[in-house]
Amino acid sequence: MEPRIIKALAEIVGRENVLTSPEELICYGYDATPGFSRLPEVVVRPGNKKEVSRVLALANREKIPVYTRGSGTNLSAGVVPMDGGIVLSTVRMNSILEIDPENFIAVVEPGVIVAELNAAVEKYGLIYPPDPGTVTTASMGGTVAENSGGLRGLKYGVTKHYVLGLEVVLADGQIAEFGGRTLRSPGYDMVMLFTGSEGTLGVITKIIVRLVPAPTHRKSMIAVFHDLNGAGKSIADIIGHKIIPATLEIMDNYTIRTVESFVKLGLPVEAEAIILAEVDGDEATVAQDAAKMEKILRENGGQVRVATSAQERDQIWAARRAALPSLAKLRPSTFCEDATVPRSKVPDMVRRITEIAQKYDVQIGTFGHAGDGNLHPTLVSDLRNNTEMERVYQAMDEIFLTALELDGTLSGEHGIGLGKLKYMPAQFGEVGLDVMRAIKKALDPNGILNPGKLVGQLQ
Amino acid sequence: MEPRIIKALAEIVGRENVLTSPEELICYGYDATPGFSRLPEVVVRPGNKKEVSRVLALANREKIPVYTRGSGTNLSAGVVPMDGGIVLSTVRMNSILEIDPENFIAVVEPGVIVAELNAAVEKYGLIYPPDPGTVTTASMGGTVAENSGGLRGLKYGVTKHYVLGLEVVLADGQIAEFGGRTLRSPGYDMVMLFTGSEGTLGVITKIIVRLVPAPTHRKSMIAVFHDLNGAGKSIADIIGHKIIPATLEIMDNYTIRTVESFVKLGLPVEAEAIILAEVDGDEATVAQDAAKMEKILRENGGQVRVATSAQERDQIWAARRAALPSLAKLRPSTFCEDATVPRSKVPDMVRRITEIAQKYDVQIGTFGHAGDGNLHPTLVSDLRNNTEMERVYQAMDEIFLTALELDGTLSGEHGIGLGKLKYMPAQFGEVGLDVMRAIKKALDPNGILNPGKLVGQLQ
């Protein structure tokens, strides 16, 4: 990058917030997705919207790519600076600007960590429900840009259901505000357009979110199934009885065995599936729903253990939280995917993934959010082994196309980024993708914002 | 309109679905908004997406305006064909295509009436929550295009919170599908962009919506306040105690007097405000929340009556439902607006509206959804009286600018259309509005779809 650009950036954000040494840049050259990395030419850390605006105006004038980065936990190579250029880190914009308990609203800067927001609103008896697995690391800006999901999606929805307003800096440096403090805002829903746009349309500099009352009670249970069908039928029956658990998770045999070998929780390694569930709400509802759910799980052949203390509850969720770290320990390269299907197709999908693993001789553990069909087939492999990787990528292709075949979608929460770009035409067709590209072109005519991601390269 | 165009349209949709006689056209020349009317040149009633596609391809080639029309209940002149052209009625696309009780999903054509969908899903113990006042008349396509709200917004949200997928015909006749049967779909959120786009970006030909379990119990109550402050404090206290009623409505003194004079329900005509509320859910929660709510209402000076039978419940809601019809009977021209503020500002807003009515010597009754701040100041007047109308429009201006001043928004559910177009820069600024116009231009370069509405005329 030309020294005059570095100098101009330093004038905007201060010399101490411009990183150019290789040892600094290397931290910004990858995210949590294996197989994608590239060093940026420079990292800038603006402190406010005005600095963001000036950085973008400069980059737009000079046609330099800009990659906005929160905490870098992305799983679809969404923040890797594949064309070099500028990484714009939101780390310094990390203030909770306002908590408005009367209107159940919080206003935050993009660098606030999701768990920090939840900690801050707890004293008002409120929660911010979206809870991706990375909740203690991920930034609000990143989770909004990725429309992140989480364990409570079934009952509480995903990030988009909580974003009421956004302040964004556009590609040319202009600043706009959309939405606000009401449930609905007129005009085109730019708030929803920017939510999930993966940093390709603008830089989010302020976020207004909706909060909800914290549930006063909750009850967790774990059910072990020797037959996947019993687990599948349980999911259908629980929902069929109009019980909407906050969390309804599934783990397949491969995941169970892996977790048990690393964590020794006493999980039965021969089980075909485990369901982990939690209902929340007021005391009476929780008691009633938990009793019904336990009965359903047993009737479908599940061996059920209901947590009777906070410690037992923690133990149940420790098993679930151990899934990804345990799988990741098996082999050097972990691809945690999020192929998603309608809830009723979860057993089909789990079975199909197992068949795909056998067909391509690839190691796949599947766990995830059974209640909303958002599964995490996790392919463990070694990037250095070319012949294995060929099989891994073939298996991945087949997993995503199977999700589409089952009326599902390419991404339940991890985004498209670069990792899943090649499947986009299969979900949206060329017409649908062209519409998205027209939007990208309208808002970022020079294509400087996270170029090549989500909708691919523009003509 | 040239006869060759009429002929071409007849070839697409059949002669019987092309209306051209003045007595037919007159039905399509207005909506529920006073002060806006214009006859279309032709009305077409396509029966499926292919016919819609061919109509749009023709109109786009010939640069003829197309106004998509559901049931015409719009309150912001959103469907009035102000430039003549083609009205495209969705009345024939009126099938419920699928109900999927396992996944809580329904798939409908745009001409399905909202209440019909609810009637169809009832036997599965499910509801489609968005319930605008026009629920028995309004079409699904219209309510999606307007992102309609309703009485249950506080607890259940508005239309956008239930739309999972859309099939749309684009301005040039191409057909695209966005979203689907999962909670979240990747790529730009075109489903949310089309939801609330007021017919300016495409024609919706299929809608996939999310359903939720029907509450098994509900309890309604009415509380009379001699002091508006008591009503305002009650709203704050109810929410402050983390009670989220399905419905939490307010009526001001002017509305109370008007309703009482027409319907004779025994409402106290000297009361400054009435609150009407309903909690729903399972038996225990409803009992508990209703008891707490009754206590709060009494503590703040309310005289409370809790419905103990279905008949008493119906009576309470009859009062609420009578609000708009009663106000509309007072004078020839009724402007029912939807200026919306954060919940905590509702008492301020009601007071400011009363002051505005006095200042401009205009008759305004205010009622609406206190729980989500979506108020309906209803200005009753006579369009034929020019000097009165000048004052009415001045009052309207001040009401909307007051809503913005109180951190609110121009529209809680009725849309922008033409009626509120002039206030858009005050809410979004020229930068925000330019972004929306860039979107409009990208998707409808010839500006044929509902031209002049929502984002105004393009340069």
Contacts between the chains, C-beta under 8 A, distances in Angstrom:
chain1	res1	chain2	res2	distance
A	100	B	342	7.6
A	100	B	344	7.7
A	101	B	240	7.7
A	102	B	236	6.1
A	102	B	239	7.3
A	102	B	240	7.1
A	102	B	342	7.9
A	102	B	343	7.0
A	102	B	344	4.2
A	103	B	342	4.5
A	103	B	343	5.3
A	103	B	344	5.4
A	104	B	239	7.4
A	105	B	342	7.3
A	125	B	242	6.0
A	147	B	184	6.1
A	147	B	189	7.6
A	149	B	183	7.5
A	149	B	184	6.2
A	153	B	183	6.0
A	153	B	184	7.9
A	157	B	183	6.5
A	158	B	183	6.0
A	158	B	184	5.0
A	160	B	184	7.1
A	160	B	189	7.0
A	160	B	192	7.6
A	161	B	161	6.7
A	170	B	431	7.5
A	170	B	435	6.9
A	174	B	431	4.9
A	175	B	431	6.9
A	176	B	428	7.3
A	176	B	429	6.9
A	176	B	431	4.7
A	176	B	432	4.4
A	176	B	435	5.8
A	177	B	428	7.5
A	177	B	429	7.4
A	177	B	432	6.5
A	178	B	428	7.1
A	178	B	432	6.2
A	180	B	407	6.7
A	180	B	408	7.5
A	180	B	409	5.7
A	181	B	342	4.6
A	181	B	407	5.1
A	181	B	408	7.5
A	182	B	340	5.0
A	182	B	341	7.3
A	182	B	342	6.5
A	182	B	372	7.2
A	182	B	373	6.0
A	182	B	374	7.5
A	182	B	408	6.1
A	182	B	409	4.8
A	182	B	412	6.7
A	183	B	149	7.5
A	183	B	153	6.0
A	183	B	157	6.5
A	183	B	158	6.0
A	183	B	372	5.1
A	183	B	374	7.6
A	183	B	412	7.7
A	184	B	147	6.1
A	184	B	149	6.2
A	184	B	153	7.9
A	184	B	158	5.0
A	184	B	160	7.1
A	184	B	196	7.8
A	184	B	340	7.4
A	184	B	374	7.8
A	184	B	409	7.3
A	184	B	411	7.5
A	184	B	412	6.1
A	184	B	413	6.6
A	185	B	409	5.2
A	185	B	411	7.9
A	186	B	196	7.2
A	186	B	409	6.6
A	186	B	410	5.4
A	186	B	411	4.0
A	186	B	415	6.4
A	186	B	416	4.8
A	186	B	420	7.4
A	186	B	424	7.8
A	186	B	427	7.6
A	186	B	454	7.8
A	187	B	196	7.8
A	187	B	416	6.6
A	187	B	424	6.7
A	187	B	427	7.7
A	187	B	428	6.2
A	187	B	432	7.7
A	187	B	433	7.8
A	187	B	436	5.4
A	187	B	454	6.6
A	187	B	455	7.1
A	188	B	193	5.9
A	188	B	196	7.3
A	188	B	197	5.9
A	188	B	201	7.8
A	188	B	436	4.7
A	188	B	439	5.5
A	188	B	440	7.8
A	188	B	454	7.7
A	188	B	455	7.5
A	189	B	147	7.6
A	189	B	160	7.0
A	189	B	189	7.6
A	189	B	192	4.6
A	189	B	193	6.0
A	189	B	195	6.7
A	189	B	196	5.6
A	190	B	432	7.4
A	190	B	435	6.3
A	190	B	436	7.0
A	192	B	160	7.6
A	192	B	189	4.6
A	192	B	192	3.4
A	192	B	193	7.0
A	193	B	188	5.9
A	193	B	189	6.0
A	193	B	192	7.0
A	193	B	193	5.6
A	193	B	439	7.9
A	195	B	189	6.7
A	196	B	184	7.8
A	196	B	186	7.2
A	196	B	187	7.9
A	196	B	188	7.4
A	196	B	189	5.6
A	197	B	188	5.9
A	197	B	189	8.0
A	201	B	188	7.8
A	213	B	242	3.8
A	213	B	244	7.0
A	236	B	102	6.1
A	239	B	102	7.3
A	239	B	104	7.4
A	240	B	101	7.8
A	240	B	102	7.1
A	242	B	125	6.0
A	242	B	213	3.8
A	244	B	213	6.9
A	281	B	285	7.4
A	282	B	284	7.3
A	282	B	285	5.5
A	282	B	288	6.8
A	284	B	282	7.4
A	284	B	284	3.2
A	284	B	285	6.6
A	284	B	288	7.4
A	285	B	281	7.4
A	285	B	282	5.5
A	285	B	284	6.5
A	285	B	285	5.5
A	288	B	282	6.8
A	288	B	284	7.4
A	340	B	182	5.0
A	340	B	184	7.4
A	341	B	182	7.3
A	342	B	100	7.6
A	342	B	102	7.9
A	342	B	103	4.5
A	342	B	105	7.3
A	342	B	181	4.6
A	342	B	182	6.5
A	343	B	102	7.0
A	343	B	103	5.3
A	344	B	100	7.7
A	344	B	102	4.2
A	344	B	103	5.4
A	372	B	182	7.2
A	372	B	183	5.0
A	373	B	182	6.0
A	374	B	182	7.5
A	374	B	183	7.6
A	374	B	184	7.8
A	407	B	180	6.7
A	407	B	181	5.1
A	408	B	180	7.5
A	408	B	181	7.6
A	408	B	182	6.1
A	409	B	180	5.7
A	409	B	182	4.8
A	409	B	184	7.3
A	409	B	185	5.2
A	409	B	186	6.6
A	410	B	186	5.4
A	411	B	184	7.5
A	411	B	185	8.0
A	411	B	186	4.0
A	412	B	182	6.7
A	412	B	183	7.7
A	412	B	184	6.0
A	413	B	184	6.6
A	415	B	186	6.4
A	416	B	186	4.8
A	416	B	187	6.6
A	420	B	186	7.5
A	424	B	186	7.8
A	424	B	187	6.7
A	427	B	186	7.6
A	427	B	187	7.7
A	428	B	176	7.4
A	428	B	177	7.5
A	428	B	178	7.1
A	428	B	187	6.2
A	429	B	176	6.9
A	429	B	177	7.4
A	431	B	170	7.5
A	431	B	174	4.9
A	431	B	175	6.9
A	431	B	176	4.7
A	432	B	176	4.4
A	432	B	177	6.5
A	432	B	178	6.2
A	432	B	187	7.7
A	432	B	190	7.4
A	433	B	187	7.8
A	435	B	170	6.9
A	435	B	176	5.8
A	435	B	190	6.3
A	435	B	443	6.8
A	436	B	187	5.4
A	436	B	188	4.7
A	436	B	190	7.0
A	438	B	442	4.2
A	438	B	443	6.4
A	439	B	188	5.4
A	439	B	193	7.8
A	439	B	439	6.4
A	439	B	442	6.0
A	439	B	443	7.8
A	440	B	188	7.7
A	441	B	442	6.8
A	442	B	438	4.2
A	442	B	439	6.0
A	442	B	441	6.8
A	442	B	442	3.9
A	443	B	435	6.8
A	443	B	438	6.5
A	443	B	439	7.8
A	454	B	186	7.8
A	454	B	187	6.7
A	454	B	188	7.7
A	455	B	187	7.1
A	455	B	188	7.5
